[in-house]
């Protein structure tokens, strides 16, 4: 083992400068591969400089790692896979590349690196060539595995997020309301806090759509979502059309009405012709089993509010 360590030191002395010099060529060859594929044109024009810096730093770390003792090399492989996993997540967040082109992307990196490694070791004895190729291959395999896992993980999260969001308002959809309910109730019981459900819709929304068009209606729905975010009403759900439901942890019924009135007043400042009808109900321990009953109560209170406003206007 001691002789093997001495051999690694000697190899590092001889090959480290060659590997370091080959890094720009590795990156250049990789970029040339990508230029031949139309899927990467946007990437090369917008993201490539940042990517080059990250890749160069990663390759420099690898150059030193290939000369480590086996136990330390294994440790490096684990760390490298974790970093590559994070890179895969970061990559998907900042640069959209069709998933069908991802294999081409990762294959290009591996082939470009191994091509230069073969050139740098071509005059070395066969046993050294095989040893170096084995180490670079192992790193390449773990890095690519980590990168693809991170990419896939983020893609799964993105798809899940899409499945639970209303595309117009970016609020949660009705289906996700039932998934959140039990979690919010459990949290409220544990912290011994109230949990109130608020339901509201937009008065005369059909007339707005008919007279001003659906674009105007969509703009109102988006404005409600934006105003609720400013008021820190984060557990909001678009139930469909102009109907919204919010879960308000730590808020009593009376406090819920104050909050929703504040939302309405800010909406009126934005457009004085808009008003809301709303109803609130504090959820008790049986809410999960009887949520339809609570939703019906909130709905009844909302329409009582709507009728009262309509009667007041008629009286005036």
Secondary structure, DSSP 8 states (H G I E B T S, - for coil): -HHHHHHHHHHHHHHHHHHHHHHHHHHHHHHHHHHTSGGGHHHHHHTHHHHHHHHHHHHHHHHHHTTS-HHHHHHHHHHHHHHHHHHHHHHHHH----GGGHHHHHHHHHHHHHHHHHHHTTTS-HHHHHHHHHHHHHHHHHHHHHHHHHHHHHHHHHHHHHHHB-TTT-SEEHHHHHHHHHHHHHHHHHHT--EEEEEEEETTHHHHHHHH-HHHHHHHHHHHHHHHHHTT--SEEEEETTEEEEEEET--HHHHHHHHHHHHHHHHHH-TT--EEEEEEE--TTTTTTHHHHHHHHHHHHHHHHHHHHHHHHH-
